């Protein structure tokens, strides 16, 4: 399984008056980890476009267990858990110091042929090649 982790500090511009991160910013933190994960297999957005596919997010779920606070150091872990018919990435946000779990999430993306706009029902061979599953 492909996995990675990134560490981030919660900046002031992401928090509300109570110094708690606004829930909408969590998608940004997941996106940073997702891009780092896809870089590991050399299939981030530029490589996706070059291969002729877009991979829009079609589903995202976030479970907010504990709030994120201004200046808190967090660790966002991302794991690729499905790839045959779609890309499913599971995330865990933890406090970088204590290791306490703060948030659990996932995103689902599907391959869309850029030229035709048609959604694929199986992942294209290029993804499986990047994962080392096909020659």
C-alpha positions as CSV (number, residue, x, y, z in Angstrom):
1,X,0.0,0.0,0.0
2,X,1.2,3.5,-0.9
3,X,1.2,5.9,2.1
4,X,2.7,9.1,3.2
5,X,2.5,11.8,5.9
6,X,3.0,15.5,5.9
7,X,3.3,17.8,8.9
8,X,1.6,21.2,9.0
9,X,1.1,24.1,11.4
10,X,-2.4,25.5,11.7
11,X,-2.0,29.2,10.5
12,X,-3.9,32.2,11.9
13,X,-5.7,32.8,8.6
14,X,-7.4,29.3,8.9
15,X,-8.9,29.9,12.3
16,X,-12.0,31.6,13.7
17,X,-12.4,33.9,16.7
18,X,-12.0,31.0,19.0
19,X,-8.7,30.0,17.3
20,X,-10.2,26.8,16.0
21,X,-9.6,25.8,12.4
22,X,-12.7,26.4,10.2
23,X,-14.0,23.1,9.0
24,X,-13.7,24.0,5.3
25,X,-9.9,24.2,5.6
26,X,-9.7,20.5,6.3
27,X,-10.1,19.7,2.6
28,X,-7.0,21.8,2.0
29,X,-5.0,19.8,4.5
30,X,-6.2,16.5,2.9
31,X,-5.2,17.9,-0.5
32,X,-1.7,18.6,0.6
33,X,-1.3,15.1,1.8
34,X,-3.0,13.6,-1.3
35,X,-0.5,15.5,-3.6
36,X,2.4,14.2,-1.6
37,X,1.1,10.7,-1.9
38,X,0.6,10.9,-5.6
39,X,4.1,12.4,-6.0
40,X,5.4,9.2,-4.6
41,X,4.1,7.2,-7.5
42,X,4.8,10.0,-10.0
43,X,1.1,10.5,-10.9
44,X,0.1,13.9,-9.6
45,X,-2.0,16.3,-11.5
46,X,0.6,17.1,-14.3
47,X,1.2,13.4,-15.0
48,X,-2.6,12.7,-14.9
49,X,-3.2,15.4,-17.5
50,X,-0.3,14.2,-19.6
51,X,-1.7,10.6,-19.5
52,X,-5.1,12.0,-20.8
53,X,-7.1,11.6,-17.7
54,X,-8.6,14.0,-15.1
55,X,-9.4,12.5,-11.7
56,X,-12.1,14.7,-10.0
57,X,-13.0,14.1,-6.4
58,X,-16.6,12.6,-6.5
59,X,-16.9,11.8,-2.8
60,X,-15.3,13.2,0.4
61,X,-16.1,12.3,4.0
62,X,-14.6,13.9,7.1
63,X,-15.2,12.9,10.7
64,X,-14.2,15.7,13.0
65,X,-13.3,14.0,16.3
66,X,-11.4,16.9,17.9
67,X,-10.8,20.5,16.7
68,X,-7.6,21.8,15.3
69,X,-6.2,24.9,17.0
70,X,-4.1,27.9,15.9
71,X,-0.4,27.0,15.8
72,X,-1.1,23.3,16.5
73,X,1.3,21.0,14.7
74,X,-0.6,18.3,12.9
75,X,0.4,15.2,11.0
76,X,-1.8,14.3,8.0
77,X,-1.4,10.7,7.0
78,X,-2.7,9.5,3.6
79,X,-3.0,5.9,2.4
80,X,-4.1,4.7,-1.0
81,X,-6.7,2.0,-0.2
82,X,-8.5,1.4,-3.5
83,X,-7.2,1.7,-7.1
84,X,-8.9,-0.9,-9.4
85,X,-12.1,1.1,-10.2
86,X,-11.3,4.4,-8.5
87,X,-8.8,6.1,-6.3
88,X,-9.8,6.0,-2.6
89,X,-7.4,7.6,-0.2
90,X,-7.9,7.3,3.5
91,X,-6.6,10.1,5.8
92,X,-5.9,10.4,9.5
93,X,-5.0,13.8,11.1
94,X,-3.1,13.5,14.3
95,X,-1.5,15.9,16.7
96,X,2.1,15.8,15.7
97,X,3.4,16.0,19.2
98,X,1.1,13.6,21.1
99,X,0.0,11.4,18.3
100,X,-3.6,11.8,19.3
101,X,-6.2,11.2,16.5
102,X,-8.1,14.3,15.7
103,X,-9.8,13.7,12.3
104,X,-10.5,10.7,10.0
105,X,-11.4,11.2,6.4
106,X,-11.4,9.7,2.9
107,X,-11.7,11.0,-0.7
108,X,-12.8,9.1,-3.8
109,X,-11.7,10.1,-7.3
110,X,-12.6,8.6,-10.7
111,X,-10.8,8.7,-14.0
112,X,-12.4,10.8,-16.7
113,X,-10.9,10.8,-20.2
114,X,-10.0,14.4,-20.9
115,X,-10.7,14.2,-24.7
116,X,-14.2,12.7,-24.5
117,X,-15.3,13.7,-20.9
118,X,-16.3,10.1,-20.4
119,X,-15.9,8.5,-16.9
120,X,-14.1,5.2,-16.9
121,X,-15.4,2.3,-14.8
122,X,-12.0,0.8,-14.3
123,X,-8.8,2.6,-13.6
124,X,-6.6,3.2,-16.7
125,X,-3.5,1.0,-17.2
126,X,-1.2,4.0,-16.6
127,X,-2.3,4.1,-12.9
128,X,-1.7,0.4,-12.5
129,X,1.8,0.9,-14.1
130,X,2.6,3.7,-11.7
131,X,1.6,1.4,-8.8
132,X,3.9,-1.4,-10.2
133,X,0.9,-3.7,-10.8
134,X,1.3,-3.9,-14.6
135,X,4.4,-3.9,-16.8
